Amino acid sequence: MSFQAYLDSVKAKTGKTPEDFKKLAAEKGLTKHGELVAWLKSEFGLGHGHANAIVHVILEAEKPKVSRDEKVDQHFSGAKERWRKAYDGLMDKLRALGEDVGVAPTNSYISIVRKDKKFAIVQVTADRLDIGIKLKGAPAEGRFEEAGAWNAMVTHRVKIDDPKQINAEVIKWLTQAYEKA
């Protein structure tokens, strides 16, 4: 069920929009996630997922919108800044694969997508740049280990301790993932 479908379902059930719930919550002085969910479930009979969707709208509405570029920039703040040039070089190589290559940053990592289909991720730490690659069926070999519990959205992981390690072998793996996406 899409996020919008949750909101539409809540409106059909209660006759209220997210803005209506936001006003009611403000009148009651409810501001915390847990108390908002409990209130929506008990007073309006919403299920957990539907209540969470409304709470998301209530709590996120006041936050300033952050652009995709700003979200990417956040991954390279402080001690992680040293990895920005390596990331930009990697993205230049990946964008050369096709005009449909883009990014979708989350709070934890940067998804690399072909159209809207994720084929890789980049996670930045002060010490390392980790590249996750979605390449089902490819055996883990050499530097390319199984992603395992590190991130379930990809199948392989390569740890980059030095920007020079983003070499032809890494690009080959990413190209294969792109082609399968």
Steps between C-alpha positions, in 0.01 A plus 500: 500500500641839405532784746224692321277191513538496880394865518206442264388200705511704823291777340246243377476346847497817713400780263810689615804618307854500639462875551187436711696256717785749530261765637338254741840383626609861555180571696575200724868594533618171353849525351674166552488211258387236749224710654372601156485138381321389819249785467425425133457130572279542805291799398463433129549122480792527259739211451866545578610566140223750436571681827870514415422657163299776666768552767761533228300780340445671834863488612672554165281785376695764690844378402667691218521310173852393416602465136657184362834681461486622860429145619801373307712783646401391852672166441832680451501730803779524753763225490314330212573795269820335379290247307304753294744519209513119474119482506468770233748313280309177548173669409654652185594148387157361585314783326700416188314166496175677413284805553274294725756480784402703805524511877247466778667593830365368829620589848731196505631468146467621143308271267619492142212429265424430138172678445343410836665161546786483750812324376756624752547702817780708648546530875755751626692487826800703611728204426342337200265513207294181478339415169211257498419333170177322408611210283296188574664174411855637479739316731681701764866506406811697585413845632132443426353340809141405569307794639331282761365693798681819396214593266224273376428725199817385320674167450868601511721749678842639422687703759698794366779618730680699231333684209738319261312179584207627293653339195393326179403186695254695718358680195462164323289364787292818513452490122368143525259606776388798291434278200289261709298781660 
